[in-house]
Amino acid sequence: MPQTLTRLAAALSSPIHVLAGRQEGGHTFAGVRAGLPGCAEAPALVVDVGGRSIESVRIAPDGRASIQSLPVGVVYLKELLGGQTPGTDTDLATARALENIDFPKGSVSTLRCIGTGGSMTTLAWMALGLKRYDPERIHGFTLTSPLVENPLSEAVRLPCEALMDRFGLERGRADLVVSGGMLTAALLRRLPAETLRVSDYGLLEGIALARILHD
């Protein structure tokens, strides 16, 4: 892997930095906080469901941030499914993937739970019935269990091409929407507030902000 990165850096004429999980979580939190001012203040939980990992940032009432990175994501679950309809095995795998997240125990009225990443924005897209990506409507949209599970129950029965046609998804999103929906639905069942506010801002914006401040 280091040799591959060296060759790629040479081809791009630019250095390549690989982020550790905690660094990724920190940048994600910074991006979310910039995009949703005030919404990521304590007590809060920010979750980024990625392809190979889940980053979660818990902000305690005293303002301290606890960052976790779990080595499981939507690609992992897709590979576990292997083209099969979700069942008991994958439900158990999903639950195990989330069991180590430090879920807050805050009041429903005060706890802020925010989700970012491609799975969250795609699920908001589907819940809104959009045929093209509209960041102004997706950013800040609130996901609930019914808004995730209703389209998910339809999506599990459709092949990729039909999913693309039914929900207006690109192939890269359609391929992962079932596993992303499973993880998000499981998250919602565990959250005290039972809602996730979607942020279109996340890791990339956090990295850009860090570069601006550094320069």
Helices and strands as residue ranges (DSSP letters): H 2-12, H 21-35, E 44-49, E 54-59, E 65-70, H 74-81, H 88-98, E 112-116, H 118-128, H 135-138, E 142-144, H 145-155, H 160-167, H 171-174, H 177-190, E 195-199, H 203-214
